[in-house]
């Protein structure tokens, strides 16, 4: 639109921060004085890698010439470069680093050479006096709670005037919102304040004071990978153009990151034991006092902690292996054990929730889709093998084994 009538060639000059790329066919060449023919196949691409200090502090000058080499007109392109970058522990090093140019933060791959951030379900209880798990609380009550969350940094740099006109919005897809919760670390007085900004009841958050560096967010998982949920959740930061005040806005640029929620991992009973839970039955002919005496002697030799559950706590239900299964969750920055409470729900129904759930000891349970509970819902029929290779395929965490009530 800026090309004057009679123009046959042009040249491009830019301020030092701007890089000019000429995209053309091999047959098209500039003249000795660096002028290019006005060929429709030529494309001029400009990039900037330095954040602007002021609005329009970078310029591109395009000069047009006629066939005799006389300058006919000049067009100016004014550029303002801002940075909007959403960053997570993409490399799984335990720290959030700035993204490299060759990294795709929206992809997640398995394995020791894989990429993508990991999120823990915040299923322990670090908050004293709280009822239930920390993920059930829509606030942060203790610094220990933050250690179970993954850090996400939103980096914004550039002139304040730009961000006053073009807001930065952090958002989560509606399909992922009930699986995660995000807190924004804010300074309010002597102590930081953690404001819940995304989650089951909030899909977007407008960043205030954008352009002033890093904003720190803490992300917690609310749901384990399960049937219907593969474990992947994504977050995006968008720079929006607002045609008018009440407009939802059009994204100019969007940066997206992906987390995978760490699964619950069951541990085989061939591992070195740390703690053994056993029920005490003292009354009647079914007393297990002799069994407990032998178990105490054995665990003393093994230097292993023994936790004896009283008859009052177990409501005379001795079959603790049917009620509980132990496992863990792990991310690069944190790992803790998690007890899986079966839907068997007999005398030991509330034991794991009341007696095991606590600081850095998580809890999860599942209920059957119907009302009936079968023997396969008892965890005596649930186990996991040690690491094993089957038909050439490695299972480094073992294979889950489910028993059967049928004789064959």
DODREN-532858 format. One record per residue (C-alpha): residue number from 0; residue in one letter; y, x, z. Coordinates in nm, 2 decimals, always signed. Example, Ala and Ser with C-alpha at 12.3 -4.5 7.8 and 13.67 -1.06 7.14 Angstrom:
<sites>
0|A|-0.45|+1.23|+0.78
1|S|-0.11|+1.37|+0.71
</sites>
This chain:
<sites>
0|X|+0.00|+0.00|+0.00
1|X|+0.23|+0.29|+0.05
2|X|+0.16|+0.45|-0.29
3|X|+0.48|+0.44|-0.51
4|X|+0.46|+0.35|-0.88
5|X|+0.42|+0.65|-1.10
6|X|+0.25|+0.86|-0.84
7|X|-0.03|+1.09|-0.97
8|X|-0.11|+1.31|-0.67
9|X|-0.07|+1.35|-0.29
10|X|-0.10|+1.59|-0.01
11|X|-0.16|+1.55|+0.37
12|X|-0.01|+1.74|+0.66
13|X|-0.06|+1.67|+1.03
14|X|+0.04|+1.78|+1.37
15|X|-0.19|+2.05|+1.53
16|X|-0.40|+1.82|+1.74
17|X|-0.51|+1.62|+1.43
18|X|-0.80|+1.73|+1.20
19|X|-0.78|+1.60|+0.84
20|X|-1.11|+1.55|+0.66
21|X|-1.11|+1.50|+0.28
22|X|-1.41|+1.31|+0.15
23|X|-1.46|+1.34|-0.22
24|X|-1.71|+1.39|-0.50
25|X|-1.80|+1.75|-0.59
26|X|-1.62|+1.72|-0.92
27|X|-1.29|+1.63|-0.76
28|X|-1.09|+1.94|-0.66
29|X|-0.74|+1.99|-0.52
30|X|-0.48|+2.18|-0.72
31|X|-0.36|+2.53|-0.62
32|X|-0.08|+2.38|-0.42
33|X|-0.33|+2.16|-0.22
34|X|-0.24|+1.84|-0.39
35|X|-0.51|+1.58|-0.46
36|X|-0.53|+1.34|-0.75
37|X|-0.49|+0.97|-0.67
38|X|-0.85|+0.90|-0.72
39|X|-1.00|+0.58|-0.56
40|X|-1.31|+0.78|-0.47
41|X|-1.12|+1.01|-0.24
42|X|-1.11|+0.91|+0.13
43|X|-0.89|+1.07|+0.40
44|X|-1.03|+1.07|+0.75
45|X|-0.83|+1.19|+1.05
46|X|-0.97|+1.27|+1.40
47|X|-0.81|+1.38|+1.73
48|X|-0.99|+1.55|+2.01
49|X|-0.69|+1.59|+2.24
50|X|-0.58|+1.30|+2.46
51|X|-0.22|+1.20|+2.39
52|X|+0.05|+1.26|+2.65
53|X|+0.29|+1.01|+2.50
54|X|+0.27|+0.72|+2.26
55|X|+0.27|+0.83|+1.89
56|X|+0.28|+1.20|+1.98
57|X|+0.06|+1.28|+1.68
58|X|+0.16|+1.22|+1.32
59|X|+0.01|+1.24|+0.97
60|X|+0.25|+1.29|+0.68
61|X|+0.14|+1.18|+0.33
62|X|+0.36|+1.29|+0.04
63|X|+0.33|+1.14|-0.31
64|X|+0.41|+1.32|-0.64
65|X|+0.46|+1.22|-1.00
66|X|+0.29|+1.40|-1.29
67|X|+0.58|+1.66|-1.31
68|X|+0.52|+1.75|-0.94
69|X|+0.83|+1.57|-0.80
70|X|+0.81|+1.41|-0.46
71|X|+0.84|+1.04|-0.50
72|X|+0.79|+0.91|-0.14
73|X|+0.66|+1.00|+0.20
74|X|+0.43|+0.78|+0.43
75|X|+0.39|+0.85|+0.80
76|X|+0.09|+0.76|+1.02
77|X|+0.16|+0.76|+1.39
78|X|-0.14|+0.82|+1.62
79|X|-0.20|+0.79|+1.99
80|X|-0.54|+0.93|+2.12
81|X|-0.69|+0.78|+2.44
82|X|-1.02|+0.85|+2.61
83|X|-1.26|+0.57|+2.72
84|X|-1.60|+0.70|+2.82
85|X|-1.87|+0.53|+3.03
86|X|-2.10|+0.80|+3.18
87|X|-2.42|+0.80|+3.38
88|X|-2.70|+1.05|+3.47
89|X|-2.82|+1.05|+3.11
90|X|-3.00|+1.38|+3.15
91|X|-3.17|+1.28|+3.48
92|X|-3.04|+1.59|+3.66
93|X|-2.92|+1.39|+3.96
94|X|-2.55|+1.42|+3.86
95|X|-2.33|+1.24|+3.62
96|X|-2.19|+1.47|+3.35
97|X|-1.96|+1.41|+3.06
98|X|-2.13|+1.29|+2.75
99|X|-2.19|+1.55|+2.47
100|X|-2.11|+1.45|+2.12
101|X|-2.48|+1.45|+2.02
102|X|-2.59|+1.22|+2.30
103|X|-2.67|+0.85|+2.25
104|X|-2.63|+0.69|+2.59
105|X|-2.74|+0.35|+2.46
106|X|-3.10|+0.48|+2.41
107|X|-3.37|+0.53|+2.67
108|X|-3.69|+0.73|+2.63
109|X|-3.98|+0.81|+2.86
110|X|-4.13|+1.15|+2.95
111|X|-4.02|+1.49|+3.10
112|X|-3.81|+1.55|+2.78
113|X|-3.68|+1.19|+2.77
114|X|-3.33|+1.07|+2.82
115|X|-3.16|+0.78|+3.00
116|X|-3.04|+0.70|+3.35
117|X|-3.27|+0.55|+3.62
118|X|-3.18|+0.27|+3.86
119|X|-3.35|+0.18|+4.19
120|X|-3.41|-0.16|+4.32
121|X|-3.21|-0.15|+4.65
122|X|-3.50|-0.31|+4.84
123|X|-3.48|-0.12|+5.17
124|X|-3.26|-0.22|+5.47
125|X|-3.01|+0.05|+5.57
126|X|-2.76|-0.20|+5.73
127|X|-2.82|-0.25|+6.10
128|X|-2.85|-0.62|+6.19
129|X|-2.88|-0.73|+5.83
130|X|-3.14|-0.99|+5.74
131|X|-3.35|-0.91|+5.43
132|X|-3.31|-0.62|+5.19
133|X|-2.98|-0.45|+5.10
134|X|-3.00|-0.60|+4.75
135|X|-2.97|-0.94|+4.90
136|X|-2.62|-0.84|+5.04
137|X|-2.32|-0.87|+4.81
138|X|-2.14|-0.59|+4.99
139|X|-2.18|-0.23|+5.10
140|X|-2.22|-0.20|+5.48
141|X|-2.31|+0.17|+5.53
142|X|-2.28|+0.50|+5.35
143|X|-2.66|+0.52|+5.34
144|X|-2.67|+0.21|+5.12
145|X|-2.48|+0.40|+4.85
146|X|-2.75|+0.67|+4.83
147|X|-2.99|+0.41|+4.70
148|X|-2.76|+0.33|+4.41
149|X|-2.68|+0.51|+4.08
150|X|-2.34|+0.64|+4.00
151|X|-2.16|+0.53|+3.69
152|X|-1.82|+0.68|+3.59
153|X|-1.56|+0.52|+3.37
154|X|-1.33|+0.78|+3.24
155|X|-0.99|+0.67|+3.10
156|X|-0.71|+0.91|+2.99
157|X|-0.40|+0.85|+2.79
158|X|-0.04|+0.71|+2.81
159|X|-0.01|+0.42|+3.07
160|X|+0.19|+0.22|+2.81
161|X|-0.12|+0.20|+2.59
162|X|-0.35|+0.07|+2.87
163|X|-0.08|-0.18|+2.98
164|X|-0.10|-0.34|+2.63
165|X|-0.47|-0.27|+2.56
166|X|-0.69|-0.34|+2.87
167|X|-1.02|-0.17|+2.95
168|X|-1.30|-0.42|+3.04
169|X|-1.64|-0.33|+3.20
170|X|-1.90|-0.59|+3.11
171|X|-2.27|-0.66|+3.13
172|X|-2.48|-0.89|+2.91
173|X|-2.56|-1.23|+3.06
174|X|-2.93|-1.16|+3.02
175|X|-2.90|-0.85|+3.25
176|X|-2.65|-0.98|+3.50
177|X|-2.91|-1.12|+3.75
178|X|-3.10|-0.79|+3.75
179|X|-2.81|-0.57|+3.87
180|X|-2.50|-0.55|+4.09
181|X|-2.20|-0.31|+4.05
182|X|-1.95|-0.20|+4.31
183|X|-1.62|-0.03|+4.23
184|X|-1.52|+0.24|+4.48
185|X|-1.15|+0.18|+4.57
186|X|-0.92|+0.35|+4.81
187|X|-0.77|+0.11|+5.06
188|X|-0.63|+0.29|+5.36
189|X|-0.83|+0.55|+5.55
190|X|-1.17|+0.44|+5.43
191|X|-1.30|+0.36|+5.08
192|X|-1.37|+0.00|+4.99
193|X|-1.65|-0.11|+4.76
194|X|-1.56|-0.41|+4.56
195|X|-1.84|-0.61|+4.39
196|X|-1.73|-0.64|+4.03
197|X|-2.04|-0.72|+3.82
198|X|-2.36|-0.91|+3.90
199|X|-2.53|-1.24|+3.89
200|X|-2.21|-1.43|+3.92
201|X|-1.97|-1.20|+3.73
202|X|-2.01|-1.07|+3.37
203|X|-1.69|-0.88|+3.32
204|X|-1.43|-0.68|+3.51
205|X|-1.08|-0.57|+3.40
206|X|-1.00|-0.22|+3.51
207|X|-0.66|-0.19|+3.68
208|X|-0.46|+0.13|+3.65
209|X|-0.66|+0.25|+3.35
210|X|-0.55|+0.59|+3.21
211|X|-0.54|+0.77|+3.54
212|X|-0.88|+0.95|+3.53
213|X|-1.22|+0.86|+3.66
214|X|-1.32|+0.53|+3.82
215|X|-1.64|+0.55|+4.02
216|X|-1.89|+0.26|+4.03
217|X|-2.22|+0.23|+4.22
218|X|-2.50|+0.03|+4.06
219|X|-2.80|-0.12|+4.23
220|X|-3.11|-0.29|+4.09
221|X|-3.19|-0.64|+4.21
222|X|-3.52|-0.70|+4.03
223|X|-3.83|-0.49|+3.95
224|X|-3.97|-0.46|+3.60
225|X|-4.21|-0.75|+3.57
226|X|-4.35|-1.00|+3.33
227|X|-4.05|-1.10|+3.11
228|X|-3.84|-0.80|+3.22
229|X|-3.91|-0.46|+3.07
230|X|-3.66|-0.29|+3.31
231|X|-3.38|-0.20|+3.07
232|X|-3.02|-0.30|+3.15
233|X|-2.70|-0.21|+2.98
234|X|-2.33|-0.18|+3.06
235|X|-2.04|-0.15|+2.83
236|X|-1.67|-0.05|+2.86
237|X|-1.44|-0.19|+2.59
238|X|-1.08|-0.13|+2.49
239|X|-0.94|-0.47|+2.39
240|X|-0.66|-0.58|+2.17
241|X|-0.50|-0.90|+2.29
242|X|-0.33|-1.10|+2.01
243|X|-0.16|-1.31|+2.28
244|X|-0.18|-1.34|+2.66
245|X|-0.45|-1.60|+2.69
246|X|-0.67|-1.45|+2.42
247|X|-1.02|-1.32|+2.51
248|X|-0.94|-1.01|+2.31
249|X|-1.10|-0.81|+2.03
250|X|-1.28|-0.49|+2.10
251|X|-1.12|-0.18|+1.94
252|X|-1.38|+0.05|+2.09
253|X|-1.69|+0.00|+2.30
254|X|-1.90|+0.26|+2.49
255|X|-2.24|+0.15|+2.61
256|X|-2.49|+0.30|+2.86
257|X|-2.85|+0.20|+2.94
258|X|-3.04|+0.22|+3.27
259|X|-3.41|+0.16|+3.33
260|X|-3.50|+0.01|+3.66
261|X|-3.76|+0.23|+3.83
262|X|-4.09|+0.05|+3.86
263|X|-4.29|+0.01|+4.18
264|X|-4.56|+0.28|+4.17
265|X|-4.87|+0.23|+4.37
266|X|-5.03|+0.54|+4.54
267|X|-5.40|+0.61|+4.54
268|X|-5.58|+0.65|+4.88
269|X|-5.70|+0.99|+4.78
270|X|-5.35|+1.13|+4.86
271|X|-5.28|+1.31|+5.19
272|X|-5.20|+1.03|+5.44
273|X|-4.87|+1.02|+5.62
274|X|-4.92|+0.71|+5.83
275|X|-5.21|+0.47|+5.89
276|X|-5.16|+0.11|+5.99
277|X|-5.44|-0.07|+6.17
278|X|-5.47|-0.40|+6.36
279|X|-5.58|-0.42|+6.72
280|X|-5.82|-0.70|+6.81
281|X|-5.91|-0.69|+7.18
282|X|-6.03|-1.04|+7.25
283|X|-6.37|-1.18|+7.20
284|X|-6.69|-1.05|+7.04
285|X|-6.50|-0.92|+6.74
286|X|-6.31|-0.66|+6.93
287|X|-6.24|-0.34|+6.73
288|X|-6.17|-0.11|+7.03
289|X|-6.45|+0.13|+6.94
290|X|-6.33|+0.15|+6.58
291|X|-5.97|+0.23|+6.70
292|X|-6.10|+0.50|+6.93
293|X|-6.28|+0.68|+6.65
294|X|-5.98|+0.63|+6.42
295|X|-5.74|+0.79|+6.68
296|X|-5.96|+1.10|+6.70
297|X|-5.99|+1.13|+6.32
298|X|-5.61|+1.10|+6.27
299|X|-5.54|+1.35|+6.54
300|X|-5.74|+1.60|+6.35
301|X|-5.56|+1.50|+6.03
302|X|-5.22|+1.53|+6.20
303|X|-5.14|+1.19|+6.07
304|X|-4.93|+0.92|+6.24
305|X|-5.12|+0.61|+6.36
306|X|-4.94|+0.28|+6.39
307|X|-5.15|+0.02|+6.58
308|X|-5.03|-0.34|+6.51
309|X|-5.07|-0.56|+6.82
310|X|-5.27|-0.89|+6.81
311|X|-4.94|-1.07|+6.88
312|X|-4.78|-0.92|+6.57
313|X|-5.08|-0.98|+6.35
314|X|-5.16|-1.32|+6.49
315|X|-5.53|-1.20|+6.52
316|X|-5.55|-1.12|+6.15
317|X|-5.74|-0.79|+6.12
318|X|-5.75|-0.76|+5.74
319|X|-5.43|-0.56|+5.69
320|X|-5.56|-0.40|+5.36
321|X|-5.57|-0.75|+5.21
322|X|-5.20|-0.82|+5.31
323|X|-5.03|-0.49|+5.22
324|X|-5.02|-0.23|+4.94
325|X|-4.81|+0.09|+4.97
326|X|-4.62|+0.25|+4.69
327|X|-4.28|+0.40|+4.61
328|X|-3.98|+0.40|+4.38
329|X|-3.82|+0.72|+4.25
330|X|-3.50|+0.82|+4.06
331|X|-3.36|+1.17|+4.01
332|X|-3.13|+1.13|+4.31
333|X|-3.35|+0.94|+4.55
334|X|-3.70|+0.83|+4.64
335|X|-3.84|+0.61|+4.91
336|X|-4.16|+0.42|+5.00
337|X|-4.19|+0.05|+4.93
338|X|-4.45|-0.19|+5.08
339|X|-4.58|-0.46|+4.85
340|X|-4.66|-0.78|+5.05
341|X|-4.93|-0.99|+4.90
342|X|-4.91|-1.37|+4.86
343|X|-5.23|-1.40|+5.07
344|X|-5.00|-1.52|+5.36
345|X|-5.24|-1.55|+5.66
346|X|-5.18|-1.42|+6.01
347|X|-5.01|-1.10|+5.87
348|X|-4.77|-1.30|+5.65
349|X|-4.45|-1.18|+5.81
350|X|-4.57|-0.84|+5.93
351|X|-4.44|-0.62|+5.65
352|X|-4.10|-0.79|+5.64
353|X|-4.05|-0.78|+6.01
354|X|-4.21|-0.45|+6.11
355|X|-4.21|-0.22|+5.80
356|X|-3.89|-0.30|+5.61
357|X|-3.61|-0.07|+5.73
358|X|-3.39|+0.23|+5.64
359|X|-3.54|+0.41|+5.34
360|X|-3.85|+0.19|+5.35
361|X|-3.84|-0.09|+5.09
362|X|-4.01|-0.43|+5.07
363|X|-4.12|-0.64|+4.77
364|X|-4.34|-0.95|+4.75
365|X|-4.45|-1.19|+4.48
366|X|-4.56|-1.55|+4.50
367|X|-4.82|-1.71|+4.27
368|X|-4.67|-1.94|+4.00
369|X|-4.88|-2.23|+4.14
370|X|-4.95|-2.34|+4.50
371|X|-5.31|-2.21|+4.52
372|X|-5.40|-1.86|+4.64
373|X|-5.73|-1.70|+4.54
374|X|-5.92|-1.39|+4.66
375|X|-5.76|-1.20|+4.38
376|X|-5.43|-1.24|+4.56
377|X|-5.56|-1.04|+4.85
378|X|-5.48|-0.67|+4.80
379|X|-5.83|-0.56|+4.91
380|X|-5.89|-0.64|+4.54
381|X|-5.60|-0.42|+4.43
382|X|-5.62|-0.05|+4.40
383|X|-5.52|+0.25|+4.19
384|X|-5.72|+0.54|+4.07
385|X|-5.61|+0.90|+4.11
386|X|-5.46|+1.07|+3.79
387|X|-5.72|+1.03|+3.52
388|X|-5.77|+1.09|+3.15
389|X|-5.96|+0.81|+2.95
390|X|-6.06|+0.86|+2.59
391|X|-5.81|+1.14|+2.55
392|X|-5.51|+0.94|+2.70
393|X|-5.36|+1.08|+3.02
394|X|-5.27|+0.85|+3.31
395|X|-5.07|+1.08|+3.54
396|X|-5.01|+0.80|+3.79
397|X|-5.36|+0.66|+3.77
398|X|-5.48|+0.32|+3.65
399|X|-5.45|+0.00|+3.84
400|X|-5.78|-0.16|+3.93
401|X|-5.81|-0.53|+4.01
402|X|-6.13|-0.66|+4.17
403|X|-6.33|-0.97|+4.09
404|X|-6.48|-1.24|+4.31
405|X|-6.76|-1.28|+4.05
406|X|-7.09|-1.08|+4.10
407|X|-7.08|-0.93|+3.75
</sites>
